C-alpha cells in the first residue's frame, strides 16, 4: 500500500544547523520586500520544486523535478497531490512566520504538504478527490508544523517530516475505522515494474545532488534491508515501508544532513538505519500496523535519537578518520621495526597551570626579555638575581603539581614500545623518569643547576641561597646557573643533536599539545618530514604549525587520543601475535 509514496520523504532542517544555512541568506529581507514580479514568478516555480527536492533532503530545483518524475512514474495522481500539497505548503510558509525567508527559499515550508498530497493520491485516483477535506488536512498540517517546530526548538531537533506523519495518523484515527481509511492505493504504476525501477533511479539521482556518498550508503542499506526482510519471511516488495521509508532515509539524513564529518556521518547513517529498522519491526511486531501505518515515523525517531547521541558523543576520537590513519602509521612502524617519536611541550604543562617555557611567559613582564640570557647572566649580578628569581618562581609552580593524565598516558605508550623516545620543550621534568622511553629535554630541567664553565650538573640549591650569594661550582669554581636554557639562547648541542637524530630516524612523529611554534620544534618537524616520517598533530585547540597536506591532525583531548592509541594498538598487537602463533608468555620483549 505504501508503494504510492516515494522513498525518503522529508528533509530536515536544523534550525541552527549548517545545512539550514542558505546560500542566499542575505537575500531574505530583500526578497520579503521584493517588488519585482519577475523574482516572485521565479520563486513561485523554484520554491515548490525545492520543496519537492526536500523530500530526498536535496535543495536544487532539478532534484525537485526528478522527485516529481519519480512520484509520477509510480502513481501519477500522487504526483498531482504532491504538486498541490507543496504549492499549498509553500504559500502558507510565505505568509506565516513559521520559517525564515531563507528557509522558505530552500523549500522547507513545502515538503510536509507534499507528503500529505502524495497520500491523497489515492482519493484523487478513486475519483472522489474530496478537495475541501484535502484543504482542511493541509491547513491542519501547517498548524501541526508550526506547533512542532516550536516544541522541538528547545531540544534543537528538526521537525523533519513529523508534521505530515502526525497529521496523517491523526486524521486517519479520527475520521476513519482504524487503518482502513486514508491508505487508499493510488492504483497500479502506469509503467509497471519498469516504472518503479525508473522512479528509484530518479530518486537516487536527486539524492546524489545533495550527497553522493550518503546516497551510496543508503542504497546499500536499503538492499540489505530487503535481504533481511526476505530472510525473515517478509515479502520484501510489499514492505517498502522498511527499506524505502525507514532504513534508506534514516541513513541518508544522518549522513548527509545531521552529523558532520566523513566518518562520523557514515557511522551515524549506519546507526540511524539500524534504529529505524528496529523501530519499524517493533511497530510491526506489536501490531501497531493495524492501528496506523508507521509511514516515516521510524525514520524520524531514529534520526532524532542519532542526532541526540552524536551531539553528546560525536566528538569522540574514535570518529576521527585522522585517528585511524595515525593508528595505521603506528602499526606499520611497529611491523617495520621503525621508531616512533613524541614531541611534547606547551599544552602538557599549561593544562596544569605551568606556563609554556619557550614562550617566556614565565618571565617578569616589567623587565626586558633580554635580561634573561646566559650572556647577561654571566656579566651582571642584577641579571643573575632576576633569572634566579623567575626560575625559582616557576620551579615552585612545577613542584606544586603532579604529572597530568596526558603525561601518564604518554608514559603508558612507552611501556609496550608504542613510543620510543620523547623530545620535549618543557623544563618541568614531568615527562622524564620513565625508564622505558628516552626523554630529551631540549631546554634542560628546572630542578637542576649547571656550571657555566665545566657544564657539571648539580641539584637545585636549598633555601634560596642565591638571594645572598653567587653560587659557584665545587669542581671548577665557575658560576652556577639554573639548569635551563633561556629562550633565545642557543640550545645545548648534545640534546639538540640527539633530538635531530631521533627526528630523522623516526617513522611517526607525534606532535602532542603544541599551542605555539618554536624554531626548535619547527626544525625537528621539518627534519622528520624530510626523512619520510608521518607527522601527527594531537591538540584540542588549533595547530600553530604550518601544515602539509599529508600531515594528520587529531583535534581531541590529548589524554583521550593517547589512551585510544594504546587500546587500539593493544588489539593490533594481540592480532599480530595470534597471526604469528606466539602466546603473550613466550614473546620476547
Ligand atoms: Zn664547573
Boltz pocket constraint, residues with backbone or C-beta under 6 A from the ligand:
constraints:
  - pocket:
      binder: B
      contacts: [[A, 451], [A, 452], [A, 453], [A, 454], [A, 455], [A, 456], [A, 473], [A, 474], [A, 475], [A, 476], [A, 477], [A, 478]]
      max_distance: 6.0
